[in-house]
Amino acid sequence: MLNETSDVYSFGILIMEIISGRRPVDYSRPPGEVNLIEWIKTMVSNRNTDEVVDPKMAEKPSSRTLKKTLLVALRCVDPDSQQRPKMGHVIHMLEVDDFPYQDERRAGRIGQPYSDSPRYKVRVSARQVTEPGDNSTKSEI
């Protein structure tokens, strides 16, 4: 069924394809790299995000921007469609430079194979921040 959550999933895949220059499924790749989601999840988990970037990409993103973008993309492809962010939230996460994000590496979930995971999730933490020199508090989410 096509709906907003399937559009968000497709957008996540598109981000991964653009960054990596790879197709979502490529049987010409080694076994651990056939599934784009699995491969990117492994690379993020192993802190090898710079190796994900398509070598043909004219301008490489900063490591921080790359990691954030990949985490957002992985959140878009959460197997539980109800856990995927709304598209407006995705855009906000991608636009804000110092958006607070947190992956679940510490919880041990990011290393699980996509197919074995009950649901893969990269949480974006909601927290309040105070700008330097500003006494007001802003909510990031």
N, CA, C and O of each residue as an XYZ file, in Angstrom:
564
protein
N       0.840     -1.175      0.000
C       0.000      0.000      0.000
C       0.892      1.248      0.000
O       1.802      1.369      0.821
N       0.630      2.145     -0.902
C       1.402      3.382     -0.988
C       0.770      4.440     -0.094
O      -0.418      4.743     -0.205
N       1.577      4.984      0.781
C       1.122      6.029      1.687
C       2.341      6.833      2.142
O       3.437      6.667      1.608
N       2.141      7.692      3.119
C       3.254      8.543      3.557
C       4.420      7.721      4.094
O       5.577      8.057      3.843
N       4.132      6.649      4.829
C       5.238      5.868      5.392
C       6.023      5.143      4.304
O       7.233      4.955      4.435
N       5.348      4.734      3.236
C       6.095      4.100      2.136
C       6.911      5.146      1.382
O       7.990      4.844      0.873
N       6.403      6.368      1.308
C       7.172      7.456      0.693
C       8.425      7.767      1.514
O       9.495      8.003      0.953
N       8.290      7.765      2.830
C       9.436      8.018      3.708
C      10.468      6.911      3.527
O      11.667      7.182      3.468
N      10.007      5.665      3.440
C      10.911      4.530      3.210
C      11.669      4.735      1.896
O      12.891      4.590      1.845
N      10.939      5.070      0.847
C      11.565      5.290     -0.462
C      12.576      6.430     -0.412
O      13.631      6.357     -1.042
N      12.258      7.469      0.328
C      13.176      8.596      0.464
C      14.458      8.151      1.170
O      15.552      8.553      0.777
N      14.329      7.332      2.199
C      15.505      6.805      2.893
C      16.394      6.002      1.959
O      17.617      6.142      1.978
N      15.770      5.159      1.140
C      16.522      4.370      0.155
C      17.204      5.302     -0.844
O      18.366      5.098     -1.195
N      16.486      6.316     -1.297
C      17.048      7.271     -2.253
C      18.280      7.971     -1.675
O      19.286      8.128     -2.368
N      18.207      8.387     -0.419
C      19.366      9.020      0.226
C      20.559      8.069      0.201
O      21.674      8.466     -0.138
N      20.311      6.802      0.566
C      21.401      5.818      0.596
C      21.981      5.580     -0.796
O      23.193      5.437     -0.953
N      21.110      5.539     -1.808
C      21.580      5.344     -3.184
C      22.438      6.518     -3.643
O      23.480      6.323     -4.269
N      22.004      7.728     -3.335
C      22.747      8.918     -3.757
C      24.117      8.960     -3.088
O      25.124      9.214     -3.747
N      24.155      8.713     -1.797
C      25.423      8.775     -1.061
C      26.383      7.682     -1.508
O      27.573      7.932     -1.700
N      25.864      6.475     -1.670
C      26.742      5.328     -1.948
C      26.983      5.075     -3.432
O      27.986      4.465     -3.802
N      26.074      5.537     -4.279
C      26.171      5.227     -5.701
C      25.802      3.782     -5.995
O      26.111      3.264     -7.068
N      25.145      3.131     -5.050
C      24.780      1.717     -5.192
C      23.277      1.533     -5.299
O      22.496      2.404     -4.915
N      22.891      0.383     -5.830
C      21.480      0.014     -5.917
C      21.035     -0.595     -4.587
O      21.870     -1.050     -3.805
N      19.728     -0.607     -4.327
C      19.238     -1.190     -3.068
C      19.600     -2.669     -2.899
O      19.877     -3.118     -1.786
N      19.598     -3.415     -3.989
C      20.004     -4.824     -3.968
C      20.908     -5.042     -5.173
O      20.528     -4.758     -6.309
N      22.109     -5.551     -4.909
C      23.081     -5.759     -5.979
C      23.790     -7.088     -5.750
O      24.701     -7.188     -4.928
N      23.356     -8.115     -6.498
C      23.894     -9.464     -6.320
C      25.323     -9.615     -6.838
O      25.941    -10.661     -6.638
N      25.853     -8.595     -7.495
C      27.249     -8.670     -7.937
C      28.217     -8.310     -6.802
O      29.430     -8.462     -6.943
N      27.677     -7.836     -5.691
C      28.492     -7.462     -4.531
C      28.776     -8.686     -3.656
O      28.082     -9.698     -3.762
N      29.794     -8.597     -2.793
C      30.049     -9.682     -1.829
C      28.831     -9.872     -0.916
O      28.034     -8.946     -0.763
N      28.675    -11.049     -0.312
C      27.482    -11.351      0.489
C      27.082    -10.280      1.509
O      25.890     -9.999      1.637
N      28.002     -9.686      2.224
C      27.661     -8.675      3.219
C      27.294     -7.325      2.643
O      26.928     -6.410      3.381
N      27.391     -7.191      1.314
C      27.124     -5.903      0.675
C      25.975     -5.959     -0.329
O      25.700     -4.966     -1.002
N      25.308     -7.093     -0.441
C      24.217     -7.244     -1.417
C      23.068     -6.299     -1.091
O      22.571     -5.600     -1.974
N      22.644     -6.271      0.164
C      21.527     -5.439      0.603
C      22.074     -4.096      1.085
O      22.853     -4.044      2.036
N      21.667     -3.024      0.433
C      22.187     -1.689      0.741
C      21.920     -1.291      2.189
O      22.798     -0.739      2.851
N      20.724     -1.564      2.681
C      20.393     -1.201      4.062
C      21.315     -1.930      5.030
O      21.884     -1.321      5.936
N      21.460     -3.233      4.833
C      22.331     -4.037      5.704
C      23.763     -3.514      5.688
O      24.393     -3.358      6.735
N      24.262     -3.250      4.497
C      25.639     -2.798      4.353
C      25.848     -1.455      5.046
O      26.820     -1.282      5.781
N      24.948     -0.511      4.819
C      25.088      0.807      5.443
C      24.956      0.687      6.954
O      25.690      1.341      7.695
N      24.033     -0.139      7.415
C      23.899     -0.352      8.854
C      25.206     -0.876      9.450
O      25.640     -0.420     10.508
N      25.820     -1.822      8.773
C      27.094     -2.383      9.234
C      28.180     -1.314      9.239
O      28.958     -1.214     10.188
N      28.231     -0.527      8.188
C      29.260      0.513      8.091
C      29.081      1.566      9.190
O      30.062      2.014      9.784
N      27.846      1.957      9.460
C      27.582      2.925     10.530
C      27.955      2.303     11.874
O      28.589      2.949     12.709
N      27.567      1.067     12.075
C      27.862      0.357     13.320
C      29.363      0.249     13.570
O      29.820      0.373     14.706
N      30.120      0.020     12.514
C      31.575     -0.121     12.622
C      32.314      1.209     12.506
O      33.544      1.250     12.472
N      31.554      2.283     12.445
C      32.110      3.639     12.332
C      32.964      3.816     11.083
O      34.001      4.479     11.106
N      32.510      3.216     10.007
C      33.188      3.330      8.713
C      32.333      4.110      7.719
O      32.299      3.777      6.535
N      31.655      5.132      8.187
C      30.724      5.853      7.322
C      31.404      6.492      6.117
O      30.792      6.608      5.056
N      32.654      6.905      6.263
C      33.345      7.542      5.136
C      33.517      6.583      3.962
O      33.625      7.022      2.818
N      33.543      5.287      4.230
C      33.697      4.291      3.173
C      32.408      4.063      2.383
O      32.417      3.384      1.356
N      31.313      4.625      2.860
C      30.018      4.484      2.191
C      29.913      5.421      0.995
O      29.184      5.133      0.046
N      30.626      6.528      1.030
C      30.496      7.575      0.010
C      30.969      7.083     -1.357
O      32.039      6.491     -1.494
N      30.140      7.348     -2.353
C      30.463      7.017     -3.742
C      31.760      7.728     -4.136
O      31.845      8.951     -4.026
N      32.766      6.983     -4.593
C      34.030      7.624     -4.976
C      33.868      8.616     -6.127
O      34.727      9.474     -6.329
N      32.781      8.506     -6.877
C      32.541      9.431     -7.992
C      31.922     10.750     -7.529
O      31.780     11.678     -8.324
N      31.554     10.838     -6.254
C      30.921     12.047     -5.743
C      31.928     13.192     -5.802
O      33.042     13.081     -5.291
N      31.524     14.287     -6.430
C      32.424     15.422     -6.641
C      32.898     16.036     -5.332
O      34.089     16.296     -5.157
N      31.981     16.264     -4.426
C      32.334     16.885     -3.151
C      31.876     15.978     -2.022
O      30.688     15.679     -1.904
N      32.805     15.543     -1.202
C      32.497     14.634     -0.096
C      31.938     15.429      1.086
O      32.467     16.488      1.424
N      30.871     14.922      1.717
C      30.341     15.611      2.902
C      31.277     15.414      4.094
O      32.102     14.501      4.103
N      31.142     16.272      5.085
C      31.930     16.089      6.311
C      31.486     14.791      6.976
O      30.369     14.322      6.755
N      32.354     14.221      7.779
C      32.028     12.966      8.471
C      30.789     13.125      9.336
O      29.951     12.226      9.397
N      30.673     14.253      9.998
C      29.525     14.505     10.878
C      28.224     14.578     10.078
O      27.222     13.968     10.452
N      28.249     15.320      8.987
C      27.064     15.442      8.140
C      26.702     14.098      7.534
O      25.528     13.736      7.467
N      27.702     13.368      7.096
C      27.474     12.053      6.506
C      26.821     11.113      7.510
O      25.833     10.450      7.192
N      27.367     11.053      8.716
C      26.808     10.163      9.738
C      25.366     10.544     10.044
O      24.492      9.680     10.117
N      25.120     11.835     10.224
C      23.765     12.291     10.532
C      22.810     11.911      9.410
O      21.711     11.421      9.669
N      23.216     12.129      8.182
C      22.361     11.833      7.032
C      22.077     10.341      6.934
O      20.947      9.941      6.654
N      23.090      9.520      7.160
C      22.885      8.067      7.119
C      21.970      7.604      8.244
O      21.138      6.721      8.038
N      22.112      8.187      9.425
C      21.231      7.819     10.535
C      19.784      8.200     10.235
O      18.862      7.447     10.550
N      19.586      9.359      9.634
C      18.233      9.767      9.238
C      17.692      8.800      8.190
O      16.540      8.375      8.280
N      18.506      8.451      7.202
C      18.075      7.508      6.158
C      17.703      6.161      6.766
O      16.697      5.565      6.382
N      18.503      5.679      7.708
C      18.195      4.402      8.358
C      16.909      4.486      9.167
O      16.153      3.518      9.246
N      16.668      5.618      9.751
C      15.413      5.794     10.485
C      14.219      5.766      9.526
O      13.145      5.280      9.879
N      14.413      6.283      8.328
C      13.344      6.286      7.314
C      12.967      4.878      6.862
O      11.833      4.646      6.442
N      13.901      3.946      6.944
C      13.639      2.585      6.460
C      13.353      1.613      7.600
O      13.493      0.402      7.434
N      12.958      2.134      8.744
C      12.603      1.276      9.874
C      11.574      0.248      9.406
O      10.572      0.619      8.795
N      11.804     -1.043      9.684
C      10.844     -2.073      9.263
C       9.438     -1.850      9.823
O       8.453     -2.245      9.200
N       9.343     -1.224     10.990
C       8.039     -0.898     11.568
C       7.621      0.459     11.010
O       8.122      1.497     11.443
N       6.717      0.446     10.066
C       6.330      1.685      9.381
C       5.803      2.745     10.340
O       5.906      3.938     10.054
N       5.242      2.331     11.465
C       4.722      3.298     12.429
C       5.842      4.041     13.158
O       5.605      5.089     13.759
N       7.047      3.508     13.107
C       8.189      4.131     13.773
C       8.955      5.083     12.861
O       9.855      5.792     13.312
N       8.601      5.099     11.588
C       9.281      6.011     10.662
C       8.836      7.443     10.938
O       7.682      7.683     11.296
N       9.754      8.393     10.772
C       9.372      9.791     10.996
C       8.465     10.300      9.878
O       8.424      9.731      8.788
N       7.755     11.358     10.163
C       6.979     12.051      9.136
C       7.971     12.783      8.229
O       9.077     13.119      8.652
N       7.572     13.022      6.998
C       8.482     13.639      6.033
C       8.949     15.024      6.486
O      10.110     15.382      6.282
N       8.074     15.789      7.087
C       8.468     17.105      7.588
C       9.560     17.008      8.638
O      10.463     17.843      8.691
N       9.471     15.985      9.468
C      10.482     15.761     10.501
C      11.805     15.340      9.858
O      12.876     15.750     10.306
N      11.729     14.529      8.818
C      12.937     14.118      8.091
C      13.648     15.353      7.543
O      14.859     15.504      7.699
N      12.892     16.223      6.907
C      13.476     17.443      6.337
C      14.107     18.284      7.444
O      15.213     18.800      7.283
N      13.410     18.418      8.553
C      13.946     19.193      9.679
C      15.256     18.588     10.178
O      16.217     19.315     10.427
N      15.301     17.269     10.325
C      16.521     16.616     10.800
C      17.681     16.843      9.835
O      18.826     16.993     10.260
N      17.386     16.869      8.548
C      18.445     17.056      7.559
C      18.892     18.511      7.453
O      20.040     18.782      7.102
N      17.998     19.443      7.753
C      18.328     20.865      7.626
C      19.120     21.408      8.805
O      20.034     22.209      8.613
N      18.795     20.998      9.992
C      19.398     21.552     11.196
C      20.805     21.005     11.365
O      21.006     19.791     11.398
N      21.789     21.912     11.474
C      23.189     21.500     11.571
C      23.519     20.717     12.826
O      24.179     19.680     12.759
N      23.069     21.201     13.957
C      23.461     20.522     15.193
C      22.271     19.821     15.834
O      22.051     19.911     17.042
N      21.507     19.121     14.997
C      20.359     18.366     15.492
C      20.854     17.239     16.387
O      21.741     16.484     15.988
N      20.302     17.111     17.582
C      20.769     16.053     18.482
C      20.253     14.698     18.024
O      19.043     14.474     17.991
N      21.141     13.809     17.678
C      20.718     12.470     17.288
C      21.448     11.457     18.143
O      22.520     11.724     18.686
N      20.845     10.298     18.250
C      21.447      9.234     19.046
C      21.094      7.926     18.376
O      19.924      7.655     18.105
N      22.097      7.120     18.111
C      21.777      5.811     17.566
C      21.714      4.822     18.719
O      22.092      5.147     19.844
N      21.241      3.631     18.442
C      21.069      2.643     19.499
C      22.239      1.679     19.566
O      22.081      0.544     20.016
N      23.410      2.114     19.125
C      24.591      1.256     19.165
C      24.825      0.762     20.584
O      25.146     -0.408     20.793
N      24.667      1.642     21.547
C      24.917      1.251     22.939
C      23.929      0.187     23.400
O      24.240     -0.601     24.293
N      22.766      0.159     22.812
C      21.770     -0.849     23.178
C      22.009     -2.152     22.429
O      21.333     -3.149     22.682
N      22.967     -2.148     21.511
C      23.322     -3.371     20.799
C      22.441     -3.700     19.618
O      22.588     -4.776     19.039
N      21.546     -2.837     19.239
C      20.608     -3.155     18.170
C      21.172     -2.877     16.792
O      20.798     -3.545     15.828
N      22.066     -1.905     16.677
C      22.507     -1.508     15.350
C      23.324     -2.591     14.669
O      23.397     -2.623     13.441
N      23.936     -3.476     15.434
C      24.740     -4.527     14.843
C      23.943     -5.737     14.393
O      24.487     -6.621     13.730
N      22.660     -5.794     14.742
C      21.848     -6.937     14.343
C      21.583     -6.887     12.852
O      21.400     -5.806     12.293
N      21.560     -8.037     12.199
C      21.183     -8.035     10.792
C      19.773     -7.481     10.632
O      18.907     -7.734     11.470
N      19.543     -6.738      9.575
C      18.248     -6.116      9.312
C      17.133     -7.147      9.350
O      16.074     -6.904      9.927
N      17.373     -8.295      8.735
C      16.332     -9.313      8.672
C      16.077     -9.960     10.027
O      14.982    -10.473     10.256
N      17.059     -9.954     10.939
C      16.897    -10.567     12.254
C      16.346     -9.596     13.286
O      15.827    -10.012     14.322
N      16.455     -8.327     13.009
C      16.055     -7.325     13.978
C      14.541     -7.244     14.049
O      13.883     -7.161     13.012
N      13.962     -7.265     15.271
C      12.512     -7.132     15.369
C      12.054     -5.812     14.782
O      10.979     -5.730     14.189
N      12.847     -4.803     14.940
C      12.639     -3.538     14.244
C      13.869     -2.695     14.471
O      14.306     -2.491     15.603
N      14.409     -2.216     13.394
C      15.609     -1.404     13.478
C      15.190      0.030     13.701
O      14.262      0.524     13.060
N      15.863      0.684     14.595
C      15.485      2.043     14.912
C      16.717      2.861     15.246
O      17.560      2.426     16.031
N      16.824      4.010     14.674
C      17.809      4.988     15.105
C      16.988      6.095     15.716
O      16.234      6.775     15.021
N      17.128      6.274     16.985
C      16.315      7.267     17.682
C      16.936      8.654     17.526
O      18.151      8.833     17.607
N      16.078      9.599     17.304
C      16.493     10.988     17.348
C      15.954     11.503     18.661
O      14.741     11.555     18.864
N      16.837     11.880     19.542
C      16.410     12.247     20.884
C      15.789     13.635     20.884
O      16.278     14.557     20.231
N      14.716     13.757     21.620
C      14.085     15.054     21.813
C      14.670     15.631     23.092
O      14.563     15.032     24.162
N      15.274     16.774     22.974
C      15.804     17.418     24.162
C      15.787     18.914     23.946
O      15.690     19.397     22.818
N      15.881     19.616     25.010
C      15.862     21.058     24.916
C      17.286     21.572     24.949
O      18.142     21.039     25.654
N      17.522     22.608     24.180
C      18.860     23.182     24.119
C      18.783     24.673     24.396
O      17.763     25.315     24.148
N      19.848     25.197     24.902
C      19.952     26.629     25.131
C      21.083     27.146     24.267
O      22.201     26.631     24.315
N      20.793     28.152     23.487
C      21.817     28.761     22.649
C      22.802     29.514     23.539
O      22.399     30.100     24.544
N      24.101     29.506     23.183
C      25.079     30.267     23.973
C      24.684     31.737     24.040
O      24.366     32.348     23.020
N      24.703     32.295     25.235
C      24.356     33.696     25.421
C      22.867     33.969     25.392
O      22.449     35.123     25.485
N      22.062     32.936     25.267
C      20.613     33.088     25.200
C      20.015     32.412     26.426
O      20.342     31.263     26.725
N      19.155     33.109     27.124
C      18.546     32.540     28.327
C      17.270     31.770     28.030
O      16.723     31.119     28.920
N      16.787     31.833     26.797
C      15.569     31.101     26.454
C      15.924     29.679     26.046
O      17.043     29.411     25.609
N      14.984     28.789     26.189
C      15.194     27.384     25.837
C      14.371     27.064     24.607
O      13.207     27.451     24.511
N      14.981     26.354     23.662
C      14.300     25.969     22.432
C      14.217     24.461     22.387
O      15.153     23.765     22.779
N      13.111     23.966     21.916
C      12.983     22.521     21.745
C      13.399     22.180     20.332
O      12.922     22.792     19.376
N      14.287     21.205     20.190
C      14.760     20.798     18.870
C      13.703     20.009     18.114
O      13.698     20.009     16.883
N      12.817     19.344     18.822
C      11.777     18.555     18.137
C      10.437     19.110     18.527
O       9.406     18.609     18.076
